[in-house]
Amino acid sequence: MSAEKKRIFTKVPAPICAVGLGLACLASATGGFAGFLAMPALLIWSYVIAVGAIIPLVLYLLKIILNFPAFKADMKHPVFGCILPAFGMATMILGHFLGLIDKTAGVVLWFVGVGIHFLFTATFLYYAIKEFKWEKVIAAYYVGPVGIVVGVVCGVSLVPVIGELFSVLNLFFFWWGTFWYIGLLPVLVARLLQRTIPEPKKPTNIIMNAPPNLLVAGIVTLFAAPPAGYGITGLDPMFALFMVVLSLITTVWIYALLIGKGYLWKKFNPGYAAFTFPTGIAAVGMLKYGVYLGLQGNPLHLLFKWIGIIEFIASSVIILYVAVCYLYFLAIKPLMNR
C-alpha cells in the first residue's frame, strides 16, 4: 500500500465512529417517530439514515485495515480510546435494522456489535487504568461502560430469534450500565466542577446527557412493556421517575452548553461528534416514556410525548449538521484545496 493512502486514512479521526452512532440513533428515533405519528413514509427515511450511518463506520474500518498502527495509536489515546466503543454501539443498532429484513442476520450483526463494544471498552479501561491521570478524565469515560445498554434498546425486534437468552443478556447489560453510571457520576461531576477541561475536549461534556436518557429507554424497553420472549416484568415507577428527572436536568444543561455557551458555533473539531448520540437518545428516551405513560392512562403522557417530539426535531438538526460538518472538513475541503 502506498504511503499516500496510509496518510489519508491516518486522518480519519476516531470520533467519526460517534457520528455513525449518532446517525444510527437518529435512524432508530425516526423509525419510532414514524410509528408514533402513523406515518409510513417517514419510516423510509429511517432506512436512508441507517444506510448513511454505515459510511462513517466503513471509513474507520478501512483505517483499521489499511493503517493498523494508526488504529493502535487511537486505542491508546486518552480521548479517542474512550470514543471507540461507539463503533460497537452503532453496529448493534444496525443489527436491529438488518433484523427487519432477515432476523438471523440481524442477530449475528447485533452479537458482532456486542463483541466489538466489549473489546474496545476493555481496551479503553486497560489504558485508562494503566496510564491514569486525573487531568485525562472526561465525560467520554461513560461511552464504553454504559453504552452497552444500547443493545437492550435495539434488541427488541430480535427477541423472536433467540428468546429467553435475550432476557438474560439484556438484563445483565442494563444493570451493568446502571452500575457504571452511578459509580462514575460523582467522579465526572467533580471533574466538571473543576472547570479545567481543555477547550478542545469541552464538546465531550455533552456526553453527560447520554447515560440517563439511555437508561430511561432501557427501563421502558425491559421493564415497562417487554415483548414476548423477554420474560421480564415489574417497572419500579420511582426508579423510572428518578431517571427521567435526571435525564431532563442533563438535557436542559447540555442544550444550554450547545446554544447558550455556543458549543455549536465554535470552530469545527472532531469533538463535534459528541453532540450526536446524547441528543438523539434523549428523544428516544422521552418518546418511549411518553408512550409508556399513555398505556398506563397517565395524563402526563402528552407532556412527555411533546418533549420527545421537540427533542427529536432538535437532535435531527444537530446530528445532520455534525454529519455535514464532517463531510465538508474531512472530504470536500481537502479536495477543494488540492
NORKAMO-V75610 format. One line per field, one symbol per residue. psi: psi as a letter, one per 30 degrees, with the letter a starting at -180 (. if undefined). A space follows every 10 residues. Layout:
BEGIN
psi: ???
END
This chain:
BEGIN
psi: kleeeeeeff fjkeffeeee eeeeeeeeee eeeeeefhie efeeeeeeee eefeeeeeee eeeeefieee eeeeefkfee eefeffeeee eeefeeeeff ejeeeeeeee eeeeeeeeee eeeeeeeeee hkkeffklff ffeeeffffe eeeffeffef eebeeeeeee eeeefeeeee eeefeeeeee eeffhgklef fefffffffe eeeeeeeeee eefeiklkfe gklikjeeee eeeeeeeeee eeeefeeeee fgefflkklf fffffdeeee feeeeeeeee eeeeffgkff eeeeeeeeee eeeeeeeeee eeeeeeeeff eeeeeff.
END
